[in-house]
Structures are given as C-alpha cells and as structure tokens.
Amino acid sequence: PPDSVTLLADHRVFVFRDAEGFHAISAVCTHLGCVVAWQEAAGEFLCPCHGGRFSAEGQVISGPPPKPLEILPVELDGDQLRVG
Ligand code: FES
C-alpha cells in the first residue's frame, strides 16, 4: 500500500508514490461524482455521499459505485509531475 496519499483538491486527483513509482487516481466517485476521501488506517477510499468504498488501486469494495476510480497517467518531467 502507498505510504502517503495526497489529494490535489483543485484537480480532484490523488497522487501517491510506492515502490513502482508515482501514481494518480481520480478522486471523483464513479457513482454520482462526489469527491472520495483517503482513509489512512483502512488503506482505502471512502465516498462521503453514499458510502462507496474503493481499494487503494481504485477497485470497488462495496457500495453503489458501478466501476473503479479512474487511473490517470503520470509522467515525471524533471521535477514536475504531469497528471492526466
Ligand atoms: Fe459516491 Fe454515491 S456518489 S457512493
């Protein structure tokens, strides 16, 4: 699991780094579009609107979301991280 997950609120995207590098995942719930929150202790994302739960990889664990959170491409360009 990632050790630190950061929400870029303006962009509604989470970015994190693990052994494989940087990752970006959409924070927009696939149910009705609320912004999900990272639950550090549980290591999962929780949607505040209807309780949808997603794994750290964005897969649906439970609740109404019909599909996984969108995984976004990430590219490290010098010291800038480009997402999307
Ligand atoms: Fe996320 Fe409904 S909008 S569970």
Backbone and ligand atoms as CSV (ligand in chain L), in Angstrom:
chain,resi,resn,atom,element,x,y,z
A,1,PRO,N,N,0.832,-1.212,0.000
A,1,PRO,CA,C,0.000,0.000,0.000
A,1,PRO,C,C,0.862,1.255,0.000
A,2,PRO,N,N,0.346,2.333,-0.544
A,2,PRO,CA,C,1.105,3.581,-0.563
A,2,PRO,C,C,1.276,4.124,0.842
A,3,ASP,N,N,2.390,4.834,1.101
A,3,ASP,CA,C,2.585,5.352,2.460
A,3,ASP,C,C,2.078,6.767,2.612
A,4,SER,N,N,1.895,7.484,1.534
A,4,SER,CA,C,1.318,8.813,1.688
A,4,SER,C,C,0.524,9.160,0.441
A,5,VAL,N,N,-0.686,9.536,0.648
A,5,VAL,CA,C,-1.595,9.823,-0.461
A,5,VAL,C,C,-2.013,11.275,-0.337
A,6,THR,N,N,-1.834,12.032,-1.387
A,6,THR,CA,C,-2.116,13.465,-1.354
A,6,THR,C,C,-3.270,13.783,-2.294
A,7,LEU,N,N,-4.212,14.535,-1.793
A,7,LEU,CA,C,-5.318,14.986,-2.637
A,7,LEU,C,C,-4.975,16.345,-3.237
A,8,LEU,N,N,-4.967,16.416,-4.550
A,8,LEU,CA,C,-4.863,17.713,-5.228
A,8,LEU,C,C,-6.301,18.170,-5.432
A,9,ALA,N,N,-6.793,18.936,-4.457
A,9,ALA,CA,C,-8.221,19.219,-4.400
A,9,ALA,C,C,-8.709,19.972,-5.641
A,10,ASP,N,N,-7.887,20.894,-6.127
A,10,ASP,CA,C,-8.307,21.678,-7.289
A,10,ASP,C,C,-8.532,20.784,-8.508
A,11,HIS,N,N,-7.802,19.688,-8.528
A,11,HIS,CA,C,-7.858,18.823,-9.702
A,11,HIS,C,C,-8.642,17.542,-9.442
A,12,ARG,N,N,-9.047,17.358,-8.190
A,12,ARG,CA,C,-9.801,16.175,-7.793
A,12,ARG,C,C,-9.058,14.895,-8.201
A,13,VAL,N,N,-7.799,14.895,-7.832
A,13,VAL,CA,C,-6.932,13.755,-8.140
A,13,VAL,C,C,-6.082,13.440,-6.909
A,14,PHE,N,N,-5.886,12.160,-6.632
A,14,PHE,CA,C,-4.936,11.746,-5.601
A,14,PHE,C,C,-3.636,11.356,-6.289
A,15,VAL,N,N,-2.526,11.755,-5.683
A,15,VAL,CA,C,-1.238,11.261,-6.170
A,15,VAL,C,C,-0.520,10.569,-5.032
A,16,PHE,N,N,0.175,9.509,-5.351
A,16,PHE,CA,C,0.968,8.828,-4.341
A,16,PHE,C,C,2.130,8.115,-5.016
A,17,ARG,N,N,3.050,7.697,-4.171
A,17,ARG,CA,C,4.241,7.037,-4.666
A,17,ARG,C,C,4.385,5.720,-3.926
A,18,ASP,N,N,4.739,4.685,-4.639
A,18,ASP,CA,C,5.071,3.432,-3.982
A,18,ASP,C,C,6.337,2.881,-4.628
A,19,ALA,N,N,6.628,1.625,-4.373
A,19,ALA,CA,C,7.873,1.046,-4.879
A,19,ALA,C,C,7.952,1.121,-6.400
A,20,GLU,N,N,6.817,1.164,-7.051
A,20,GLU,CA,C,6.801,1.178,-8.520
A,20,GLU,C,C,6.853,2.582,-9.113
A,21,GLY,N,N,6.762,3.603,-8.266
A,21,GLY,CA,C,6.817,4.970,-8.786
A,21,GLY,C,C,5.594,5.776,-8.404
A,22,PHE,N,N,5.341,6.813,-9.198
A,22,PHE,CA,C,4.209,7.689,-8.915
A,22,PHE,C,C,2.935,7.167,-9.566
A,23,HIS,N,N,1.828,7.444,-8.903
A,23,HIS,CA,C,0.529,7.043,-9.425
A,23,HIS,C,C,-0.454,8.182,-9.216
A,24,ALA,N,N,-1.443,8.261,-10.074
A,24,ALA,CA,C,-2.515,9.237,-9.896
A,24,ALA,C,C,-3.840,8.527,-10.115
A,25,ILE,N,N,-4.772,8.882,-9.264
A,25,ILE,CA,C,-6.077,8.230,-9.337
A,25,ILE,C,C,-7.147,9.298,-9.132
A,26,SER,N,N,-8.162,9.250,-9.927
A,26,SER,CA,C,-9.226,10.242,-9.822
A,26,SER,C,C,-9.911,10.148,-8.467
A,27,ALA,N,N,-10.223,11.307,-7.876
A,27,ALA,CA,C,-10.936,11.352,-6.599
A,27,ALA,C,C,-12.442,11.437,-6.803
A,28,VAL,N,N,-12.879,11.378,-8.061
A,28,VAL,CA,C,-14.303,11.536,-8.362
A,28,VAL,C,C,-15.000,10.177,-8.320
A,29,CYS,N,N,-15.912,10.041,-7.391
A,29,CYS,CA,C,-16.652,8.780,-7.242
A,29,CYS,C,C,-17.400,8.451,-8.538
A,30,THR,N,N,-17.343,7.177,-8.918
A,30,THR,CA,C,-17.985,6.756,-10.160
A,30,THR,C,C,-19.488,6.569,-10.005
A,31,HIS,N,N,-19.998,6.803,-8.782
A,31,HIS,CA,C,-21.447,6.727,-8.604
A,31,HIS,C,C,-22.065,8.036,-9.070
A,32,LEU,N,N,-22.036,9.056,-8.212
A,32,LEU,CA,C,-22.651,10.322,-8.617
A,32,LEU,C,C,-21.684,11.503,-8.548
A,33,GLY,N,N,-20.400,11.196,-8.500
A,33,GLY,CA,C,-19.422,12.255,-8.681
A,33,GLY,C,C,-18.960,13.002,-7.450
A,34,CYS,N,N,-19.242,12.500,-6.252
A,34,CYS,CA,C,-18.686,13.138,-5.059
A,34,CYS,C,C,-17.174,12.895,-5.013
A,35,VAL,N,N,-16.467,13.703,-4.235
A,35,VAL,CA,C,-15.027,13.526,-4.082
A,35,VAL,C,C,-14.773,12.578,-2.915
A,36,VAL,N,N,-14.082,11.493,-3.190
A,36,VAL,CA,C,-13.822,10.491,-2.164
A,36,VAL,C,C,-12.682,10.936,-1.262
A,37,ALA,N,N,-12.593,10.332,-0.075
A,37,ALA,CA,C,-11.549,10.662,0.896
A,37,ALA,C,C,-10.674,9.437,1.133
A,38,TRP,N,N,-9.380,9.664,1.286
A,38,TRP,CA,C,-8.456,8.580,1.588
A,38,TRP,C,C,-8.547,8.252,3.075
A,39,GLN,N,N,-8.694,6.986,3.389
A,39,GLN,CA,C,-8.759,6.525,4.776
A,39,GLN,C,C,-7.437,5.845,5.098
A,40,GLU,N,N,-6.576,6.591,5.756
A,40,GLU,CA,C,-5.225,6.100,6.011
A,40,GLU,C,C,-5.233,4.750,6.742
A,41,ALA,N,N,-6.005,4.662,7.806
A,41,ALA,CA,C,-5.977,3.451,8.634
A,41,ALA,C,C,-6.462,2.232,7.860
A,42,ALA,N,N,-7.507,2.422,7.078
A,42,ALA,CA,C,-8.082,1.302,6.343
A,42,ALA,C,C,-7.349,1.043,5.024
A,43,GLY,N,N,-6.616,2.036,4.560
A,43,GLY,CA,C,-5.928,1.884,3.283
A,43,GLY,C,C,-6.900,1.815,2.122
A,44,GLU,N,N,-7.960,2.612,2.213
A,44,GLU,CA,C,-8.941,2.615,1.129
A,44,GLU,C,C,-9.572,3.995,0.989
A,45,PHE,N,N,-10.294,4.177,-0.103
A,45,PHE,CA,C,-11.006,5.425,-0.344
A,45,PHE,C,C,-12.465,5.248,0.054
A,46,LEU,N,N,-13.016,6.289,0.686
A,46,LEU,CA,C,-14.409,6.248,1.113
A,46,LEU,C,C,-15.150,7.437,0.525
A,47,CYS,N,N,-16.288,7.159,-0.085
A,47,CYS,CA,C,-17.114,8.233,-0.605
A,47,CYS,C,C,-18.081,8.702,0.479
A,48,PRO,N,N,-18.080,10.016,0.773
A,48,PRO,CA,C,-18.924,10.529,1.853
A,48,PRO,C,C,-20.406,10.555,1.493
A,49,CYS,N,N,-20.729,10.439,0.224
A,49,CYS,CA,C,-22.126,10.621,-0.172
A,49,CYS,C,C,-22.997,9.397,0.092
A,50,HIS,N,N,-22.572,8.245,-0.382
A,50,HIS,CA,C,-23.392,7.045,-0.204
A,50,HIS,C,C,-22.572,5.864,0.296
A,51,GLY,N,N,-21.394,6.165,0.830
A,51,GLY,CA,C,-20.600,5.117,1.466
A,51,GLY,C,C,-19.881,4.162,0.529
A,52,GLY,N,N,-19.713,4.541,-0.709
A,52,GLY,CA,C,-18.939,3.689,-1.616
A,52,GLY,C,C,-17.509,3.563,-1.124
A,53,ARG,N,N,-16.947,2.350,-1.221
A,53,ARG,CA,C,-15.573,2.132,-0.775
A,53,ARG,C,C,-14.759,1.575,-1.939
A,54,PHE,N,N,-13.537,2.084,-2.056
A,54,PHE,CA,C,-12.628,1.669,-3.124
A,54,PHE,C,C,-11.297,1.275,-2.504
A,55,SER,N,N,-10.656,0.278,-3.088
A,55,SER,CA,C,-9.317,-0.106,-2.644
A,55,SER,C,C,-8.312,0.985,-3.017
A,56,ALA,N,N,-7.084,0.823,-2.525
A,56,ALA,CA,C,-6.018,1.775,-2.857
A,56,ALA,C,C,-5.756,1.794,-4.358
A,57,GLU,N,N,-6.116,0.711,-5.045
A,57,GLU,CA,C,-5.952,0.644,-6.511
A,57,GLU,C,C,-7.181,1.169,-7.232
A,58,GLY,N,N,-8.198,1.588,-6.464
A,58,GLY,CA,C,-9.388,2.166,-7.074
A,58,GLY,C,C,-10.508,1.183,-7.358
A,59,GLN,N,N,-10.286,-0.086,-7.045
A,59,GLN,CA,C,-11.340,-1.070,-7.308
A,59,GLN,C,C,-12.486,-0.915,-6.305
A,60,VAL,N,N,-13.687,-1.148,-6.751
A,60,VAL,CA,C,-14.851,-1.041,-5.865
A,60,VAL,C,C,-14.820,-2.170,-4.838
A,61,ILE,N,N,-14.929,-1.798,-3.570
A,61,ILE,CA,C,-15.009,-2.794,-2.489
A,61,ILE,C,C,-16.468,-3.005,-2.107
A,62,SER,N,N,-17.195,-1.907,-1.963
A,62,SER,CA,C,-18.616,-2.042,-1.611
A,62,SER,C,C,-19.340,-0.745,-1.889
A,63,GLY,N,N,-20.651,-0.822,-1.863
A,63,GLY,CA,C,-21.469,0.364,-2.075
A,63,GLY,C,C,-21.922,0.480,-3.518
A,64,PRO,N,N,-22.561,1.610,-3.824
A,64,PRO,CA,C,-23.206,1.769,-5.131
A,64,PRO,C,C,-22.297,2.067,-6.330
A,65,PRO,N,N,-21.025,2.436,-6.154
A,65,PRO,CA,C,-20.256,2.786,-7.361
A,65,PRO,C,C,-20.234,1.639,-8.374
A,66,PRO,N,N,-20.527,1.940,-9.633
A,66,PRO,CA,C,-20.623,0.906,-10.658
A,66,PRO,C,C,-19.286,0.494,-11.253
A,67,LYS,N,N,-18.278,1.301,-11.076
A,67,LYS,CA,C,-16.976,0.933,-11.663
A,67,LYS,C,C,-15.848,1.569,-10.872
A,68,PRO,N,N,-14.622,1.115,-11.133
A,68,PRO,CA,C,-13.462,1.608,-10.374
A,68,PRO,C,C,-13.219,3.098,-10.572
A,69,LEU,N,N,-12.442,3.670,-9.638
A,69,LEU,CA,C,-11.951,5.030,-9.832
A,69,LEU,C,C,-11.030,5.035,-11.043
A,70,GLU,N,N,-11.029,6.145,-11.739
A,70,GLU,CA,C,-10.209,6.220,-12.950
A,70,GLU,C,C,-8.726,6.379,-12.600
A,71,ILE,N,N,-7.908,5.539,-13.201
A,71,ILE,CA,C,-6.457,5.654,-13.047
A,71,ILE,C,C,-5.954,6.610,-14.127
A,72,LEU,N,N,-5.166,7.596,-13.714
A,72,LEU,CA,C,-4.699,8.596,-14.663
A,72,LEU,C,C,-3.212,8.402,-14.949
A,73,PRO,N,N,-2.808,8.656,-16.166
A,73,PRO,CA,C,-1.388,8.533,-16.480
A,73,PRO,C,C,-0.566,9.611,-15.781
A,74,VAL,N,N,0.621,9.236,-15.346
A,74,VAL,CA,C,1.519,10.150,-14.642
A,74,VAL,C,C,2.862,10.119,-15.334
A,75,GLU,N,N,3.450,11.279,-15.460
A,75,GLU,CA,C,4.751,11.360,-16.106
A,75,GLU,C,C,5.613,12.311,-15.299
A,76,LEU,N,N,6.814,11.863,-14.965
A,76,LEU,CA,C,7.738,12.726,-14.242
A,76,LEU,C,C,8.578,13.459,-15.279
A,77,ASP,N,N,8.482,14.788,-15.241
A,77,ASP,CA,C,9.182,15.611,-16.226
A,77,ASP,C,C,10.089,16.543,-15.441
A,78,GLY,N,N,11.367,16.182,-15.308
A,78,GLY,CA,C,12.246,16.955,-14.448
A,78,GLY,C,C,11.752,16.840,-13.027
A,79,ASP,N,N,11.449,17.977,-12.376
A,79,ASP,CA,C,10.904,17.911,-11.019
A,79,ASP,C,C,9.404,18.160,-11.023
A,80,GLN,N,N,8.791,18.074,-12.174
A,80,GLN,CA,C,7.335,18.270,-12.265
A,80,GLN,C,C,6.637,16.963,-12.546
A,81,LEU,N,N,5.539,16.790,-11.875
A,81,LEU,CA,C,4.739,15.599,-12.082
A,81,LEU,C,C,3.545,16.002,-12.963
A,82,ARG,N,N,3.460,15.393,-14.119
A,82,ARG,CA,C,2.344,15.698,-15.007
A,82,ARG,C,C,1.307,14.586,-14.875
A,83,VAL,N,N,0.077,14.997,-14.691
A,83,VAL,CA,C,-1.014,14.047,-14.473
A,83,VAL,C,C,-2.089,14.256,-15.530
A,84,GLY,N,N,-2.563,13.156,-16.068
A,84,GLY,CA,C,-3.703,13.229,-16.969
A,84,GLY,C,C,-3.295,13.299,-18.421
L,1,FES,FE1,FE,-20.085,8.101,-4.212
L,1,FES,FE2,FE,-22.698,7.785,-4.365
L,1,FES,S1,S,-21.520,9.433,-5.100
L,1,FES,S2,S,-21.251,6.476,-3.431
